[in-house]
């Protein structure tokens, strides 16, 4: 059979870079960037170019596995496995009730557009609120707590291509390929940053590291870890004190401005600068540069979101954008109203706070301060339980205890905070099911492992990124190569459970056929029904395209429904007090270093180190430190050391890095193996790295509402290994 070329897109991460695949006899023989794509311009990263190897990698599971009595695994057909799993789930449901069945939908599950919706439909059908995702590991404040407390602007914030300034706080898009609109786009980020700088965009970066973004910034505030919220508070104070805010926007759309001014007044540039390790003049310069610009947004990354005071930080970032009026206004055209999102008019107005979303949902059994997190999406609010306390929900006995976990495209043993607690929790389950492409650390603990199709083996559409683009862009990819062997899609598992358990599953726009397995397109059409561009049109378009959708001009506010952005919501005063107290706190003599999280260029969390090219570029998780800190401890570059906190200790490879401040250690948070000494994962530190979540007590310094654990800016010390 002659070779053919298929336009598709990568789903190694959320960037969805367009690619051209060459296929011959159902074998992928070449994979190159799609240079004709008008958004990406032929950009791909090193990870996506390894998809050929990923498909045929020897560690990939070719069929489902069942754990045997002796702890080994044996192959099992997927249908037989799902028969047995459904029977066990039904028994657990009957004995313990709906809340006992949980699912965790990890980062990889987001690369399949039908997975979450069908999983949610399953949970709804059995009445279980125990739905968890990776979103609440690292950014619940951004997607849930912040907008819930303050409200949100219906027209959205200024996007990169419409900006002349950008304040980027702990976000290194050039490596992470992730940015909520307003920061450097994830889609060809190097080109976007270069082109933005050429047209005059001023970049302010707040980061303890001289990251790839920071090195290209016009102003870099290289702060000490843990003071991000205080720095933004000081910036706001300067803006308000000097009268640089948008007074007209504030008068019309904001409440609590005076209270915000009062709360931030004590965060002087001098006091904050002294604690954050930066000149006060830099804070003042950042405030003036941001406020005196005409358009542009402040955005955060997962680094500071995982550190101290994330709820306050996100509130202040939203407040900063609000007081400077960095939102699309009445009469302006939205650059991207969405392609797959619902059609309809948009008004230039705020939706006010939704405090009931923080208090009226299903309560965590662990703490009265924690309940369902309501995540905003283009399709409305979506409820999920916070992952920060899922291990506790498994360990805490009594009514509602989680007894069964379905893990989809995630690796909880490496990803969840407090690794040793996570291991105990997973080990205590009556049923653990993992849908995973290889024998990950979590999969090794599972009772059943279901082998999934990989991204090029299934059709899909760019639903996740629909409103992240600066233009109305979308792409539908057909299946590039058919999966060999007995493999399933993630959504098929939940459908199969529904069918076997006699459930009726429904999506946003109607029920799912439970007698005959539906086509993937039909599911996606149900999810996106009423979108600006019909899914069929995108399906019939070869490659990615900027679609010609009618302009959406923001209309006037509706006097009957117009809300106001609340800058002084309940609870924020206590958060200000805690952040201010941190400014005054003395250094920890026993644990003088701060460990911060980072992204690694050649991997995507725990996925990638097994691939040969990425492996050659380094598959460990070094402890990056300033040479001064190594020298002071008589540690040589490349030496294995022990990083320890009050909670735990891990081995790591000490690595000199001049891009980091003295007193700081930088490591990625999702590496290593099992904490079980019998697994000897620590002996493989040079091969697989170490897991920083072993240093964390997930209940210490937990955030209100989400239970968010502190996974960055951790107090640690370092010592030479015996």
N, C-alpha and C positions, 0 to 999 in steps of 0.2 A: 504494500500500500504506500502511495506517495505521501511524503511528509506534508503537513499542513500547519499553518500559523494561526494561532488563536489569541485574540486579545483578552486579557484577564487582568486581575490585580492581586497583589500580594496581601496576605492576611497574617504575616508573621507578627505584626503589631497593628496599632490602630491607624497608621498613616495611609494604608491602602494604596500603595504606589502602583500605578499601571505598568503592566508588563506584557510582552509578547512571548508566547510559548510555542515552540516547535514540537509537534507531536508526530510520531511515526509508529504504526502498529500498537497504538495505545501506550507508547512509551514517551516520556518527556525527555527529549534529547537536547533541548536548548531553552534558555530562559534569559531574556534580555529586556532592558527598559523599553517602554513604549515612547519613543522619541517624538511621536506625533501628538502626544497629549498636551493640550493647551494650558492646563493647570500645572502639571508637574514638570513638563519640559524634558522628559527623559530621566528624571531623578529616581534612583532607588538607593537603598543602603546595602551594606555588606551582608546583613542578615537575610534579607529577602532573596538575595541571589543564591542562597544555599538551599532553596526549596527542592531542587532536583535531588540533592543528596538526602534530604529529610524523608522524601517519599520512600526511598529504597534503603534507608539506613538500617544496619543490622540490629540496632537496639529497638527499632520500631516494633510494636506489637502487631502481629499479623492476624491474630484472632483473639477472642475473649479468653479470659483465664479465671479459674476457680481455685481458691485456696483449699488445700488438702489438710487432713487432720495433723500431718506432721509439719505443717507450715510451708510446704512447697506449693507450687502452682501447676495445674494441669489445664490443657486446652479444653474449651467447652464451646459449643455452638452458641451464637448470640441469642437465638430464639429460645434454646433450652435455658440459657442463663437468665433471660428475662422472665421465663416461666417461673423459675425458682425464686427470683428476686421479688416478683409480684406477690407470690404466695407468702413470702416472709414479711413484706411490707403490710399486707392485709392483716396478718396475725399481730404485728406490732400495733397497727392502727386500732384493731379491735380491743387489744389488751390495755394500751396506754393512752389512746386518744390521738387526735389529729396533730397536736403540737409536738408529739414525739418523733415525727418524721420531718427531717430537715434536708435542705439542699444548699450546697455552697457552689456558687457559680463564679469561677475564677476568671482571670484576665483572658484566657484563651477562649472562654465561652462567648465572649463578646464578638469574636470573629465569625460567628454564625448567627445571621440576623433573625432566625426563627427560634433559636435556642431559648432565650429568656422568656419570650412570650408564651411558648408552649409549657415551659417549666412553671411559670406563674399560673397558667391555666390548670395545671395538675394540682398545685398547692391550693388554688381556689376550690377545686372540685372536692378535695378531701378536707377542706376547712383548716389547713395548717398555715399559721403565720410565720413558720420557721423557714423563711426564705432569706438567704444571705448571699452577698456578692463581695467581690474584691473592692468595690467602690468605698465601702465603709472601713477598709483597712487603712487607707491613706488620704481620703479626701471628703469625709462626710460634711465637714464645715462648709466646703465650697459648694457642693451640690445640694445640700439640704439645710443645715442649721442656719447658715448665713442668710439666704433668701427667705427662709421661714420666719426668722425674727425681724428682719428689716423690711421685707417686701421686695418686689422686683419691678424693673421697668419693662413694660410690654414691648417697647421698641428695640430693646437690646442696647448693649454698649458698643462704642466705636470699635471697628475691626481694623486690622493691621493696615490694609490698603487705603483706609480712610484717615489714617493717623499721621500726626507730625511729632508725636511723642509716645513712648511706651515705657512703663515702669514694670520691670520684670523681677519678681521676688522669688528667689529659690527655684527658678524654672530654667532648665538648660535644654531647650527644644532641639538644639543641634545634635544632641545625643539621645534624648528621650523620645523625640518625635511625637510629643504630646503637648498640646496647648489649647486650652479653652479659648474661643474667640476673643481677640484683643491683644494677645501676645504674638510672637513670631509664629506664623502658620507651620503646622506639622508637615505640610505638603511642600516638599522641596525647600526645607527651612534655610539651607545655606544660600540658595538663590533669593529667597524672600528677604532675608536679612540684608544681603548685598544690595538688592534693588531698593529696599526701603532706605538704606543709608544714602544711596545715590540720589534719591528724591528728597532727602533732608530730614528723615525721621531721626529724632534724638532718642537714644536708648539709655535708660537709667537701670542699672542692675544692682540688686541688693542680694549678696551671696557671700558666705564665708570663703568660698573658693574662687580662684580666677578661672572660672569655667570658660568653655568655648564661647558662650554668649558674653560673659563678663569681659573677656579679652577684647571684644569688639564694641563694647559699650562706650558712650560718650562720658558717662559718669558711673564709676563702680564704687559702691559702698561695701567694703569688705568687712562685714560685721562679725563680731563674736557670735557664736551660735546661741540661739534661745531668745534673742532680743528683737526678732523681726516685728512683733506687734508693737513694741515700744518705739522702734524707729518710725513705723508708719504713723503712730500717734503723734510723734514729734513733728513729722512732716505736715500732718493735718493742723497741728497747733500753729505752725509758722504760717500756713496758708490763711487760717482764720484770723490770726493776730494781724497780719499784714493786709487783710481785706482782699485777698487774691481769688476768693471763691466766686462762683457764679450766683450772684445775689438774686437775680430774677428767677432762676430755676429753683433755688432753695425756697424762696417765698411761695412759689406756686405748688411745689411738689414734696416738700420736706417738713417733717416735724422733729423736734428735739435738737435743733442746731445749737441753741444756747447751752444745752446740757452737754453736748459733745465738746463744745469749746471749753467748758468748765473742766470736764474730765481730762482733756488732753493738755490743759494749760501747764500742769505740773511736769509733763514730759518735755522738758526743755531740751533744746539741742545740746546744751552743755552736759546736762545730767545723763541723757541717753547716750550721747557720744562717748562719755567717759566709760560707761558700762559696756557699750557695744564695741569699743576699741576703734572708733573712727573720729575724725575731727568734726566738731560741731558745725563748721563751715560747710562740710559736705551735705549734712542734713538740710541746711538752709538752701544750698544750691539745688538740691534735688527737689525741694518744695517749690522753689521759684521756677525751675525749668519745667516741671510738670504743669503747674497752675497757669503759667503764662503762655503755654501752647494753646492752640485752638481745639485740637481734637486728639484723642488717644486715651488709652485705658491703662489701669494698673491691674496686673494679674499675678496670681501665686502659682507655685508648683507644689509637688507633693512633698518636697523637702521640708519647708516650714510648716506645711499642713500636718506633718508627722511629729513636729516638735512641740515645745511648750506653747500654751495659749492659742491653739488653732481656731477656736470659735471666735475669740476676740480679734485675731489677725484677719480672718475673713470678713468680719463685720467692719473693721476699719478700712479694708481695701474697698469694699462696696461703698462705704461712706465717703472715701476719698473720691471715687468716681462720681458719686452723687453730688457732692458739694462743688465739684468742678464742672458739673453738667455734661459729663462725658457719655451722653446717650443720644440716640437719634430722636429728632424732634418732629413736631407736627409739620407736615408738608415735605419732609425728606423722604427720599426713596431708600428702602432697605436694600443693601447690596445683595443679600441672599435671604429671601423669605422662606427658603426651603423648596426642595423638589418633591420629596416624599412625605412632607408634613402636610397637615390639613390646610386646604385652601380657605381663604376668608380674609376679611379686613383686619387691620391692626390699628390700634389707637395709641397716640402719644400720651400715655398715662401710666401711673404706677398701680400695681396691685399691692394693697397694704399687707402688713404682717398677718401670718396665719398661726397664732400662738397655739391653737388647738392641735396643730400637727405635732407639737412637742409634748403634749400632755394627755391627749385623748386616745392615743393608739394603744396597741397591746403592750403591756408593761413587761420589761425584762424581769425575770425571776431573781436576777442577781442584785439589782438596785432599783429603787423607786425613781431615781433620777434618770433612768434610761428606759426608752421605749422604742417602738417602731420609728425608723427614720423615713421621712417622706422625701423622696428624691424627685426633683423636678425634671421633666423630660418634655420634648415637643408634643407628646401625646397626653400630657397631664401629669399629675402627681402619682408616683409609684411608691408603694410601701415596701420596706424590707427591714428585717431585724439587723442590729449592728454587729458586725463580725468581731469586733473587739472583745465581746464577751461570750462568743459561741462556745468556747471550751468550757467556760463556767456553767453554761446552760446544759452541757453534757454531763458535768460532774456533780452538779447540785441535785440531790435526790428529791423525790416528791413529784406531785402532780405537774405535768408539763415537761418533765425531763426528756431531753433528746435521746432517743434510743437508736435511731437509724439516720445515717447521713449519706446523701447522694452527692458526690463530688464531681463537678463538671468542669473540665479544663482548668483545674487549679491544683495546687500542691500545698495544702494547708500546713503540713509538717514543717515546711520551710517558710511559708508566707505569714502565718498567724503570729501575733505577738505572744511571748512567753512560750518558748518551744517545748520545754519539758512538761509544762501543764498541757499543752496541745497533744503531746504524745500520750500522756495518761488518759486524756479525754477520748482520743481516737481508739486507744486500746480497749476502753471500757464499753464501746458501743456493741449492741447486739447485731448490727448490720452496717457494714461500710462498703459502699459501691463507688468505684472510681472509673470515670471515663477519661482515659489518658492514652496518649500515643506511645508511651514507653513506661518502663518499670520505675517510676519516680519514687522518691522516699515515701510519699503518701500511698501510692499504689501498692507498695510492698506490704503495707499494713491492711490492705483491703481484703474483703471476703470474695468479691468479684471485681474483675477489671474488664471493662468493655472497650474494645479497640475501635477508635473512631476513624472516619474518613478525614483526610487532611484537606486543606483549603482548596487546592487545585483539583481535588476529587469531588467537588460539589459545587453546585450553582449558588449564587448569592447576589446581593445588591448592597450598595454602600449606605445602608440605612443609618448606621452608627454615626457617620461623619456628615450626615446630610446638612446640618446647620453650622458645621464648623468651617466650611469654605467661605471665601469672600465672594463667591459667585454661585449661582444655582447649578451646581455640578452633581452628576450622579453617574454610576456605571453599574450595569448588570453583567455578571460573568456567567457564561454557561460552564458546565463541567468540562475541564480541560482533558483529564484522563480519568477513566473509570477505575475506581478502587478495586484492587485485586483481593481475593479472599473474602472473609466474613467480617465486614466492618459496617458500622452504622453511623448516622449523624446524631448529634446530641439531642435534637428535638425528637428524633424517632424513639429514643428511650422513654421519654415522658409520655409520648402518645401510646407506646406499647404498654406502659404501666396502666394508663387510663383504660385501654381496651380490656386488658386482663382483669382489672379490678372493677369493671362495670361502671366506669365513670363517664360523665358527659363533660367534655372539655370545650371551652369557648374562648375565642379571641375577641379583640376589640369590636369587630363588626360582624360577629356571628359565630355559630357553633362549628366545631371541627367534625368532619365525618369520622365517626368512631368505628364504622364497620369496615371500610376500605381505607388503607393508608393513603392519605392525601398526597398530592404532588407538592413539592417544595414551593413552586410558583403560586399555587393556590393559597398556601399559608401566608406567603408574603403579600399577596394581593388582598387578603383579608386584613392583615395588619395595617396596610397602607391605603385602604379604600378611602376615596375622597381627597387624595393628594393632589397637589397642583399639576403634576404630570402623571398620567396614568402609568402604572407599573408596566403594562404591555408595551408602551412606547419606549420605555427605557430598555426593556427586554429585547426589543427589536433593533436597538441601536448598537452598532459595533463599537466597542471601546467606550471610554469615558467621554462625557460631553457636557459643555455648559449649555443648558437648555433655555430656550426662549420662552420665558414665563412672563405673564403680564406684570408690569411694575406694581409693586406694593408701596403705596404712598401712605405714610402715617397720617391718620385722620385726627381730628380734634378729640380731646378727652370727653368722655361721657360724664356729665355732671352727676348722674345717678349712680355710677359705679366707680368713679375715680377715687383711687386710694392715695395715700401719701407714704413716702418712705420714712420709716421710723429710725432715727439715729440714736435713740436712747431706750431700747427695749428692756423689759425686765431681765435682771440677771447680769447685765453688762457692767454695772457699777462694781460688782464683786470681781469681775474679770479684770477690770482696770486696776483695782487694788492689788490683785495678785501679780499682775505684770509690773506694777510699780515697785512692789516689794522685792521682786527679782532684781531690780536695778540696785537696790540697797544691800542685797545679800552678799555675804563674804564668800570668797573662793572656798571650795571644798578641798581641804588639805589632803585628805585621804584619796580622793578621786579628782585630781586637778585637771584632767583632760576632758574634752567634749567630743563624743563620737557622733558624727552626722552621716545621714544617708546620702547616697548618690546613685546614679544610673551608670551601668557599664555599657560601653559602646557596642560591644560585640555579642551581647546576649540580650534576651528579653526576659527579665526575672530569672527563673530557673530553666528556661528553654534556650537551647543553643550551644552550651558547652560540649555537647556530644558530637557536633558537626566538625569535620576535620579542619576546614580553614579557620573557623572560629576558635577551635581548640588550639591551633598553632599560635593564634594571637593572644592566648592566655585565658585559662579557664579557672584561675584561682580568684580569690576575693581579697586582695592585699589590704593591709592597714596603711593607707597613705598618710604620711606624717611629714612635717617640716624637718629638714635636715638638722636644725637646731635641737629639736626634741630628741632625735635619735642620738646625736652627739652627747647631749646632757645625760643620757642614760647608758652611754657606752654600748649602744646597739648599732650593729652594722646593717647597711642596706641589704635586704634579702634574707635576714635572719628571722627564724621563727620565734615569735614572742607570745606571751599570754596577755590578752586584753581582758580585764576583769572589772565588774561592777559590783554593787552591793548584792546583786541578785544571782550572778553567774559569771562564768569565765569561758573564753574560747581561745584556741590558738589562731594565730594569723601571721602572715608574712609582712614584716615591717618593710615599708617601701618609701624611699625618699621622694618628696614631691614639693617643689618650690611654689606650686600654685595654691597652697593651703597655708593658713595662718599658723604660727606657733600656738601650741595649746589645743590643737584640733586634730582629730583622727577622722578620716573619711573612708567608709566602707559601704558596700551595697547590702541590702537587708534580706535577700532571698537566695541564699547560697548554702553550700554544705550538704550534710546528710542528717541521719538520725542522731539524736543526742544519746542513744543507747550505747554505752561503752562496748557492748558486744558487737556492734556494727563497725567499730574501729574507724568511724568517719574522720575523727580528729587526726588519725595517722595519714589521712589522704589530703591534708590541708593544702599541699602544693598542687594537688590535682583537682579538687572540688571546692576548695575554700572552706569558710566557716560561716555559721549562721548567727548573725547579730541578735536575732530574736531570743537567743538563749540568755542575753544580758538583761532582758526586760521582764519586769513584773507587770503584767497587763492591767492590774487593778491599782497600781501605784500611780498617782497623778493623773488618773483617768478623767477625761472631760465629761462635763455634764451633758445630758441628752443622748449622746452617741456612745459614751463609754470609751471614746478614742484613747488608745494607749500611746504613751510617749515612746516613739521609735527612732527619734533623732534628737540631737543635743542631749545624749545620754552621758551622765557623769561616769567616767571610767579612769582606770589607771593602767599602766603597762609595765610588764617586767620581763626580764630574760627568763627563758625556759631552763629548767635544770638539765 
